Amino acid sequence: MNALARLSASVQSRAAERDDGGMTTAEYAVGTVAACGFSGVLYKVITSPTVLTLMKDVIEKAFHLGF
């Protein structure tokens, strides 16, 4: 077996042993940016006057049901 074949076999065996179960740093960064963007949109929707009025109406109806 020549040196190149031994090197190739060594690299392949090490790659097979490696566990890539977690996310890489770049994937964490993209996930974090996406989560921040989604939370910003959700905040704007929840604090919009239309949604606040709907939530207020639902709460008022719940209190008027008489538990």
PDB file of N, CA, C and O in Angstrom, chain B, residues numbered from 101:
ATOM      1  N   MET B 101       0.866  -1.175   0.000  1.00  0.00           N
ATOM      2  CA  MET B 101       0.000   0.000   0.000  1.00  0.00           C
ATOM      3  C   MET B 101       0.909   1.233   0.000  1.00  0.00           C
ATOM      4  O   MET B 101       1.811   1.349   0.830  1.00  0.00           O
ATOM      5  N   ASN B 102       0.665   2.135  -0.925  1.00  0.00           N
ATOM      6  CA  ASN B 102       1.517   3.323  -0.989  1.00  0.00           C
ATOM      7  C   ASN B 102       1.066   4.360   0.036  1.00  0.00           C
ATOM      8  O   ASN B 102       0.050   4.184   0.708  1.00  0.00           O
ATOM      9  N   ALA B 103       1.828   5.433   0.145  1.00  0.00           N
ATOM     10  CA  ALA B 103       1.588   6.451   1.169  1.00  0.00           C
ATOM     11  C   ALA B 103       0.259   7.163   0.956  1.00  0.00           C
ATOM     12  O   ALA B 103      -0.445   7.463   1.920  1.00  0.00           O
ATOM     13  N   LEU B 104      -0.086   7.434  -0.291  1.00  0.00           N
ATOM     14  CA  LEU B 104      -1.343   8.127  -0.581  1.00  0.00           C
ATOM     15  C   LEU B 104      -2.546   7.259  -0.209  1.00  0.00           C
ATOM     16  O   LEU B 104      -3.538   7.766   0.315  1.00  0.00           O
ATOM     17  N   ALA B 105      -2.464   5.985  -0.471  1.00  0.00           N
ATOM     18  CA  ALA B 105      -3.555   5.075  -0.119  1.00  0.00           C
ATOM     19  C   ALA B 105      -3.706   4.968   1.394  1.00  0.00           C
ATOM     20  O   ALA B 105      -4.826   4.920   1.903  1.00  0.00           O
ATOM     21  N   ARG B 106      -2.586   4.929   2.119  1.00  0.00           N
ATOM     22  CA  ARG B 106      -2.651   4.868   3.592  1.00  0.00           C
ATOM     23  C   ARG B 106      -3.251   6.149   4.151  1.00  0.00           C
ATOM     24  O   ARG B 106      -4.070   6.111   5.070  1.00  0.00           O
ATOM     25  N   LEU B 107      -2.836   7.296   3.587  1.00  0.00           N
ATOM     26  CA  LEU B 107      -3.376   8.579   4.035  1.00  0.00           C
ATOM     27  C   LEU B 107      -4.877   8.639   3.778  1.00  0.00           C
ATOM     28  O   LEU B 107      -5.638   9.074   4.642  1.00  0.00           O
ATOM     29  N   SER B 108      -5.305   8.208   2.601  1.00  0.00           N
ATOM     30  CA  SER B 108      -6.718   8.219   2.262  1.00  0.00           C
ATOM     31  C   SER B 108      -7.511   7.317   3.203  1.00  0.00           C
ATOM     32  O   SER B 108      -8.588   7.692   3.667  1.00  0.00           O
ATOM     33  N   ALA B 109      -6.983   6.136   3.483  1.00  0.00           N
ATOM     34  CA  ALA B 109      -7.654   5.213   4.391  1.00  0.00           C
ATOM     35  C   ALA B 109      -7.742   5.794   5.796  1.00  0.00           C
ATOM     36  O   ALA B 109      -8.751   5.616   6.479  1.00  0.00           O
ATOM     37  N   SER B 110      -6.707   6.481   6.228  1.00  0.00           N
ATOM     38  CA  SER B 110      -6.693   7.097   7.558  1.00  0.00           C
ATOM     39  C   SER B 110      -7.725   8.211   7.657  1.00  0.00           C
ATOM     40  O   SER B 110      -8.450   8.306   8.647  1.00  0.00           O
ATOM     41  N   VAL B 111      -7.791   9.050   6.634  1.00  0.00           N
ATOM     42  CA  VAL B 111      -8.765  10.156   6.631  1.00  0.00           C
ATOM     43  C   VAL B 111     -10.184   9.599   6.620  1.00  0.00           C
ATOM     44  O   VAL B 111     -11.049  10.104   7.335  1.00  0.00           O
ATOM     45  N   GLN B 112     -10.433   8.567   5.820  1.00  0.00           N
ATOM     46  CA  GLN B 112     -11.773   7.986   5.747  1.00  0.00           C
ATOM     47  C   GLN B 112     -12.184   7.345   7.065  1.00  0.00           C
ATOM     48  O   GLN B 112     -13.345   7.444   7.462  1.00  0.00           O
ATOM     49  N   SER B 113     -11.256   6.694   7.744  1.00  0.00           N
ATOM     50  CA  SER B 113     -11.614   6.073   9.021  1.00  0.00           C
ATOM     51  C   SER B 113     -11.878   7.123  10.087  1.00  0.00           C
ATOM     52  O   SER B 113     -12.770   6.950  10.918  1.00  0.00           O
ATOM     53  N   ARG B 114     -11.119   8.205  10.076  1.00  0.00           N
ATOM     54  CA  ARG B 114     -11.373   9.286  11.043  1.00  0.00           C
ATOM     55  C   ARG B 114     -12.705   9.979  10.762  1.00  0.00           C
ATOM     56  O   ARG B 114     -13.425  10.334  11.695  1.00  0.00           O
ATOM     57  N   ALA B 115     -13.035  10.171   9.499  1.00  0.00           N
ATOM     58  CA  ALA B 115     -14.308  10.800   9.139  1.00  0.00           C
ATOM     59  C   ALA B 115     -15.478   9.929   9.563  1.00  0.00           C
ATOM     60  O   ALA B 115     -16.522  10.441   9.968  1.00  0.00           O
ATOM     61  N   ALA B 116     -15.311   8.625   9.471  1.00  0.00           N
ATOM     62  CA  ALA B 116     -16.386   7.713   9.861  1.00  0.00           C
ATOM     63  C   ALA B 116     -16.602   7.729  11.373  1.00  0.00           C
ATOM     64  O   ALA B 116     -17.721   7.507  11.835  1.00  0.00           O
ATOM     65  N   GLU B 117     -15.548   7.989  12.149  1.00  0.00           N
ATOM     66  CA  GLU B 117     -15.646   8.003  13.606  1.00  0.00           C
ATOM     67  C   GLU B 117     -16.213   9.312  14.140  1.00  0.00           C
ATOM     68  O   GLU B 117     -16.713   9.353  15.264  1.00  0.00           O
ATOM     69  N   ARG B 118     -16.142  10.370  13.362  1.00  0.00           N
ATOM     70  CA  ARG B 118     -16.554  11.700  13.814  1.00  0.00           C
ATOM     71  C   ARG B 118     -18.075  11.767  13.955  1.00  0.00           C
ATOM     72  O   ARG B 118     -18.806  11.233  13.121  1.00  0.00           O
ATOM     73  N   ASP B 119     -18.543  12.425  15.015  1.00  0.00           N
ATOM     74  CA  ASP B 119     -19.978  12.588  15.254  1.00  0.00           C
ATOM     75  C   ASP B 119     -20.378  14.007  14.874  1.00  0.00           C
ATOM     76  O   ASP B 119     -19.926  14.969  15.495  1.00  0.00           O
ATOM     77  N   ASP B 120     -21.222  14.141  13.861  1.00  0.00           N
ATOM     78  CA  ASP B 120     -21.697  15.454  13.427  1.00  0.00           C
ATOM     79  C   ASP B 120     -23.146  15.660  13.844  1.00  0.00           C
ATOM     80  O   ASP B 120     -23.961  16.146  13.060  1.00  0.00           O
ATOM     81  N   GLY B 121     -23.465  15.289  15.081  1.00  0.00           N
ATOM     82  CA  GLY B 121     -24.840  15.374  15.544  1.00  0.00           C
ATOM     83  C   GLY B 121     -25.317  16.780  15.844  1.00  0.00           C
ATOM     84  O   GLY B 121     -26.518  17.041  15.767  1.00  0.00           O
ATOM     85  N   GLY B 122     -24.424  17.696  16.183  1.00  0.00           N
ATOM     86  CA  GLY B 122     -24.830  19.042  16.574  1.00  0.00           C
ATOM     87  C   GLY B 122     -24.721  20.040  15.444  1.00  0.00           C
ATOM     88  O   GLY B 122     -24.247  19.722  14.353  1.00  0.00           O
ATOM     89  N   MET B 123     -25.166  21.244  15.719  1.00  0.00           N
ATOM     90  CA  MET B 123     -25.070  22.300  14.722  1.00  0.00           C
ATOM     91  C   MET B 123     -23.702  22.964  14.796  1.00  0.00           C
ATOM     92  O   MET B 123     -23.056  22.972  15.844  1.00  0.00           O
ATOM     93  N   THR B 124     -23.278  23.514  13.682  1.00  0.00           N
ATOM     94  CA  THR B 124     -22.025  24.265  13.650  1.00  0.00           C
ATOM     95  C   THR B 124     -22.306  25.705  14.051  1.00  0.00           C
ATOM     96  O   THR B 124     -23.459  26.108  14.202  1.00  0.00           O
ATOM     97  N   THR B 125     -21.252  26.462  14.218  1.00  0.00           N
ATOM     98  CA  THR B 125     -21.394  27.858  14.635  1.00  0.00           C
ATOM     99  C   THR B 125     -22.204  28.653  13.617  1.00  0.00           C
ATOM    100  O   THR B 125     -23.037  29.474  14.000  1.00  0.00           O
ATOM    101  N   ALA B 126     -21.973  28.423  12.334  1.00  0.00           N
ATOM    102  CA  ALA B 126     -22.726  29.143  11.305  1.00  0.00           C
ATOM    103  C   ALA B 126     -24.215  28.808  11.379  1.00  0.00           C
ATOM    104  O   ALA B 126     -25.059  29.685  11.196  1.00  0.00           O
ATOM    105  N   GLU B 127     -24.534  27.559  11.645  1.00  0.00           N
ATOM    106  CA  GLU B 127     -25.941  27.179  11.767  1.00  0.00           C
ATOM    107  C   GLU B 127     -26.580  27.831  12.992  1.00  0.00           C
ATOM    108  O   GLU B 127     -27.739  28.243  12.939  1.00  0.00           O
ATOM    109  N   TYR B 128     -25.839  27.926  14.086  1.00  0.00           N
ATOM    110  CA  TYR B 128     -26.356  28.626  15.265  1.00  0.00           C
ATOM    111  C   TYR B 128     -26.613  30.096  14.942  1.00  0.00           C
ATOM    112  O   TYR B 128     -27.624  30.662  15.359  1.00  0.00           O
ATOM    113  N   ALA B 129     -25.694  30.710  14.199  1.00  0.00           N
ATOM    114  CA  ALA B 129     -25.852  32.125  13.855  1.00  0.00           C
ATOM    115  C   ALA B 129     -27.092  32.332  12.995  1.00  0.00           C
ATOM    116  O   ALA B 129     -27.870  33.252  13.247  1.00  0.00           O
ATOM    117  N   VAL B 130     -27.284  31.495  11.993  1.00  0.00           N
ATOM    118  CA  VAL B 130     -28.457  31.626  11.124  1.00  0.00           C
ATOM    119  C   VAL B 130     -29.733  31.372  11.925  1.00  0.00           C
ATOM    120  O   VAL B 130     -30.723  32.083  11.758  1.00  0.00           O
ATOM    121  N   GLY B 131     -29.713  30.375  12.781  1.00  0.00           N
ATOM    122  CA  GLY B 131     -30.878  30.087  13.610  1.00  0.00           C
ATOM    123  C   GLY B 131     -31.206  31.220  14.563  1.00  0.00           C
ATOM    124  O   GLY B 131     -32.377  31.537  14.775  1.00  0.00           O
ATOM    125  N   THR B 132     -30.184  31.832  15.137  1.00  0.00           N
ATOM    126  CA  THR B 132     -30.389  32.947  16.052  1.00  0.00           C
ATOM    127  C   THR B 132     -30.969  34.156  15.328  1.00  0.00           C
ATOM    128  O   THR B 132     -31.890  34.800  15.832  1.00  0.00           O
ATOM    129  N   VAL B 133     -30.438  34.464  14.156  1.00  0.00           N
ATOM    130  CA  VAL B 133     -30.955  35.598  13.371  1.00  0.00           C
ATOM    131  C   VAL B 133     -32.405  35.339  12.965  1.00  0.00           C
ATOM    132  O   VAL B 133     -33.237  36.244  13.022  1.00  0.00           O
ATOM    133  N   ALA B 134     -32.708  34.110  12.557  1.00  0.00           N
ATOM    134  CA  ALA B 134     -34.081  33.780  12.172  1.00  0.00           C
ATOM    135  C   ALA B 134     -35.033  33.900  13.362  1.00  0.00           C
ATOM    136  O   ALA B 134     -36.141  34.417  13.222  1.00  0.00           O
ATOM    137  N   ALA B 135     -34.603  33.427  14.525  1.00  0.00           N
ATOM    138  CA  ALA B 135     -35.443  33.513  15.721  1.00  0.00           C
ATOM    139  C   ALA B 135     -35.675  34.965  16.120  1.00  0.00           C
ATOM    140  O   ALA B 135     -36.780  35.331  16.519  1.00  0.00           O
ATOM    141  N   CYS B 136     -34.646  35.785  16.016  1.00  0.00           N
ATOM    142  CA  CYS B 136     -34.805  37.212  16.344  1.00  0.00           C
ATOM    143  C   CYS B 136     -35.744  37.899  15.366  1.00  0.00           C
ATOM    144  O   CYS B 136     -36.575  38.713  15.767  1.00  0.00           O
ATOM    145  N   GLY B 137     -35.616  37.577  14.095  1.00  0.00           N
ATOM    146  CA  GLY B 137     -36.513  38.161  13.095  1.00  0.00           C
ATOM    147  C   GLY B 137     -37.954  37.756  13.333  1.00  0.00           C
ATOM    148  O   GLY B 137     -38.862  38.584  13.255  1.00  0.00           O
ATOM    149  N   PHE B 138     -38.164  36.467  13.628  1.00  0.00           N
ATOM    150  CA  PHE B 138     -39.514  35.979  13.885  1.00  0.00           C
ATOM    151  C   PHE B 138     -40.093  36.632  15.139  1.00  0.00           C
ATOM    152  O   PHE B 138     -41.272  36.985  15.167  1.00  0.00           O
ATOM    153  N   SER B 139     -39.271  36.793  16.172  1.00  0.00           N
ATOM    154  CA  SER B 139     -39.785  37.413  17.398  1.00  0.00           C
ATOM    155  C   SER B 139     -40.129  38.876  17.166  1.00  0.00           C
ATOM    156  O   SER B 139     -41.085  39.382  17.754  1.00  0.00           O
ATOM    157  N   GLY B 140     -39.365  39.567  16.319  1.00  0.00           N
ATOM    158  CA  GLY B 140     -39.692  40.955  15.992  1.00  0.00           C
ATOM    159  C   GLY B 140     -41.021  41.072  15.279  1.00  0.00           C
ATOM    160  O   GLY B 140     -41.829  41.944  15.598  1.00  0.00           O
ATOM    161  N   VAL B 141     -41.250  40.193  14.313  1.00  0.00           N
ATOM    162  CA  VAL B 141     -42.526  40.195  13.592  1.00  0.00           C
ATOM    163  C   VAL B 141     -43.669  39.848  14.543  1.00  0.00           C
ATOM    164  O   VAL B 141     -44.719  40.491  14.512  1.00  0.00           O
ATOM    165  N   LEU B 142     -43.472  38.846  15.379  1.00  0.00           N
ATOM    166  CA  LEU B 142     -44.505  38.454  16.336  1.00  0.00           C
ATOM    167  C   LEU B 142     -44.824  39.589  17.304  1.00  0.00           C
ATOM    168  O   LEU B 142     -45.990  39.813  17.630  1.00  0.00           O
ATOM    169  N   TYR B 143     -43.811  40.299  17.762  1.00  0.00           N
ATOM    170  CA  TYR B 143     -44.032  41.436  18.669  1.00  0.00           C
ATOM    171  C   TYR B 143     -44.879  42.514  17.992  1.00  0.00           C
ATOM    172  O   TYR B 143     -45.802  43.059  18.597  1.00  0.00           O
ATOM    173  N   LYS B 144     -44.556  42.819  16.726  1.00  0.00           N
ATOM    174  CA  LYS B 144     -45.313  43.843  16.014  1.00  0.00           C
ATOM    175  C   LYS B 144     -46.768  43.410  15.814  1.00  0.00           C
ATOM    176  O   LYS B 144     -47.676  44.237  15.901  1.00  0.00           O
ATOM    177  N   VAL B 145     -46.992  42.137  15.549  1.00  0.00           N
ATOM    178  CA  VAL B 145     -48.364  41.647  15.359  1.00  0.00           C
ATOM    179  C   VAL B 145     -49.131  41.705  16.670  1.00  0.00           C
ATOM    180  O   VAL B 145     -50.268  42.176  16.705  1.00  0.00           O
ATOM    181  N   ILE B 146     -48.519  41.231  17.746  1.00  0.00           N
ATOM    182  CA  ILE B 146     -49.197  41.192  19.042  1.00  0.00           C
ATOM    183  C   ILE B 146     -49.510  42.594  19.559  1.00  0.00           C
ATOM    184  O   ILE B 146     -50.544  42.800  20.196  1.00  0.00           O
ATOM    185  N   THR B 147     -48.636  43.553  19.296  1.00  0.00           N
ATOM    186  CA  THR B 147     -48.855  44.906  19.812  1.00  0.00           C
ATOM    187  C   THR B 147     -49.617  45.799  18.837  1.00  0.00           C
ATOM    188  O   THR B 147     -49.769  46.993  19.094  1.00  0.00           O
ATOM    189  N   SER B 148     -50.096  45.249  17.729  1.00  0.00           N
ATOM    190  CA  SER B 148     -50.883  46.057  16.793  1.00  0.00           C
ATOM    191  C   SER B 148     -52.243  46.377  17.417  1.00  0.00           C
ATOM    192  O   SER B 148     -52.763  45.588  18.206  1.00  0.00           O
ATOM    193  N   PRO B 149     -52.809  47.512  17.073  1.00  0.00           N
ATOM    194  CA  PRO B 149     -54.104  47.895  17.669  1.00  0.00           C
ATOM    195  C   PRO B 149     -55.217  46.880  17.404  1.00  0.00           C
ATOM    196  O   PRO B 149     -56.071  46.662  18.264  1.00  0.00           O
ATOM    197  N   THR B 150     -55.216  46.268  16.241  1.00  0.00           N
ATOM    198  CA  THR B 150     -56.257  45.296  15.914  1.00  0.00           C
ATOM    199  C   THR B 150     -56.198  44.082  16.838  1.00  0.00           C
ATOM    200  O   THR B 150     -57.217  43.644  17.373  1.00  0.00           O
ATOM    201  N   VAL B 151     -54.994  43.548  17.017  1.00  0.00           N
ATOM    202  CA  VAL B 151     -54.835  42.363  17.873  1.00  0.00           C
ATOM    203  C   VAL B 151     -55.098  42.721  19.330  1.00  0.00           C
ATOM    204  O   VAL B 151     -55.711  41.935  20.053  1.00  0.00           O
ATOM    205  N   LEU B 152     -54.651  43.880  19.771  1.00  0.00           N
ATOM    206  CA  LEU B 152     -54.906  44.294  21.154  1.00  0.00           C
ATOM    207  C   LEU B 152     -56.404  44.423  21.414  1.00  0.00           C
ATOM    208  O   LEU B 152     -56.884  44.041  22.481  1.00  0.00           O
ATOM    209  N   THR B 153     -57.143  44.960  20.444  1.00  0.00           N
ATOM    210  CA  THR B 153     -58.597  45.077  20.592  1.00  0.00           C
ATOM    211  C   THR B 153     -59.244  43.699  20.662  1.00  0.00           C
ATOM    212  O   THR B 153     -60.126  43.465  21.487  1.00  0.00           O
ATOM    213  N   LEU B 154     -58.802  42.781  19.791  1.00  0.00           N
ATOM    214  CA  LEU B 154     -59.352  41.427  19.814  1.00  0.00           C
ATOM    215  C   LEU B 154     -59.072  40.736  21.149  1.00  0.00           C
ATOM    216  O   LEU B 154     -59.956  40.089  21.709  1.00  0.00           O
ATOM    217  N   MET B 155     -57.860  40.868  21.652  1.00  0.00           N
ATOM    218  CA  MET B 155     -57.517  40.237  22.940  1.00  0.00           C
ATOM    219  C   MET B 155     -58.326  40.853  24.073  1.00  0.00           C
ATOM    220  O   MET B 155     -58.776  40.145  24.973  1.00  0.00           O
ATOM    221  N   LYS B 156     -58.509  42.155  24.033  1.00  0.00           N
ATOM    222  CA  LYS B 156     -59.305  42.828  25.065  1.00  0.00           C
ATOM    223  C   LYS B 156     -60.741  42.326  25.034  1.00  0.00           C
ATOM    224  O   LYS B 156     -61.329  42.071  26.085  1.00  0.00           O
ATOM    225  N   ASP B 157     -61.316  42.178  23.834  1.00  0.00           N
ATOM    226  CA  ASP B 157     -62.679  41.683  23.704  1.00  0.00           C
ATOM    227  C   ASP B 157     -62.810  40.253  24.226  1.00  0.00           C
ATOM    228  O   ASP B 157     -63.788  39.926  24.898  1.00  0.00           O
ATOM    229  N   VAL B 158     -61.845  39.412  23.925  1.00  0.00           N
ATOM    230  CA  VAL B 158     -61.892  38.021  24.395  1.00  0.00           C
ATOM    231  C   VAL B 158     -61.831  37.971  25.914  1.00  0.00           C
ATOM    232  O   VAL B 158     -62.570  37.207  26.536  1.00  0.00           O
ATOM    233  N   ILE B 159     -60.965  38.772  26.519  1.00  0.00           N
ATOM    234  CA  ILE B 159     -60.844  38.776  27.978  1.00  0.00           C
ATOM    235  C   ILE B 159     -62.121  39.306  28.627  1.00  0.00           C
ATOM    236  O   ILE B 159     -62.578  38.767  29.635  1.00  0.00           O
ATOM    237  N   GLU B 160     -62.691  40.358  28.052  1.00  0.00           N
ATOM    238  CA  GLU B 160     -63.939  40.897  28.607  1.00  0.00           C
ATOM    239  C   GLU B 160     -65.068  39.880  28.525  1.00  0.00           C
ATOM    240  O   GLU B 160     -65.848  39.749  29.468  1.00  0.00           O
ATOM    241  N   LYS B 161     -65.168  39.151  27.404  1.00  0.00           N
ATOM    242  CA  LYS B 161     -66.208  38.135  27.276  1.00  0.00           C
ATOM    243  C   LYS B 161     -65.985  37.000  28.275  1.00  0.00           C
ATOM    244  O   LYS B 161     -66.943  36.450  28.818  1.00  0.00           O
ATOM    245  N   ALA B 162     -64.725  36.652  28.514  1.00  0.00           N
ATOM    246  CA  ALA B 162     -64.430  35.575  29.478  1.00  0.00           C
ATOM    247  C   ALA B 162     -64.859  35.972  30.879  1.00  0.00           C
ATOM    248  O   ALA B 162     -65.374  35.135  31.620  1.00  0.00           O
ATOM    249  N   PHE B 163     -64.659  37.234  31.263  1.00  0.00           N
ATOM    250  CA  PHE B 163     -65.049  37.676  32.601  1.00  0.00           C
ATOM    251  C   PHE B 163     -66.564  37.818  32.736  1.00  0.00           C
ATOM    252  O   PHE B 163     -67.096  37.684  33.838  1.00  0.00           O
ATOM    253  N   HIS B 164     -67.257  38.085  31.648  1.00  0.00           N
ATOM    254  CA  HIS B 164     -68.695  38.241  31.699  1.00  0.00           C
ATOM    255  C   HIS B 164     -69.443  36.924  31.633  1.00  0.00           C
ATOM    256  O   HIS B 164     -70.661  36.907  31.811  1.00  0.00           O
ATOM    257  N   LEU B 165     -68.749  35.812  31.382  1.00  0.00           N
ATOM    258  CA  LEU B 165     -69.408  34.509  31.319  1.00  0.00           C
ATOM    259  C   LEU B 165     -69.902  34.061  32.685  1.00  0.00           C
ATOM    260  O   LEU B 165     -70.865  33.297  32.762  1.00  0.00           O
ATOM    261  N   GLY B 166     -69.285  34.502  33.745  1.00  0.00           N
ATOM    262  CA  GLY B 166     -69.708  34.133  35.085  1.00  0.00           C
ATOM    263  C   GLY B 166     -69.290  32.732  35.463  1.00  0.00           C
ATOM    264  O   GLY B 166     -70.004  31.766  35.195  1.00  0.00           O
ATOM    265  N   PHE B 167     -68.184  32.628  36.058  1.00  0.00           N
ATOM    266  CA  PHE B 167     -67.633  31.316  36.439  1.00  0.00           C
ATOM    267  C   PHE B 167     -68.331  30.771  37.645  1.00  0.00           C
ATOM    268  O   PHE B 167     -68.002  29.679  38.108  1.00  0.00           O
TER     269      PHE B 167
END
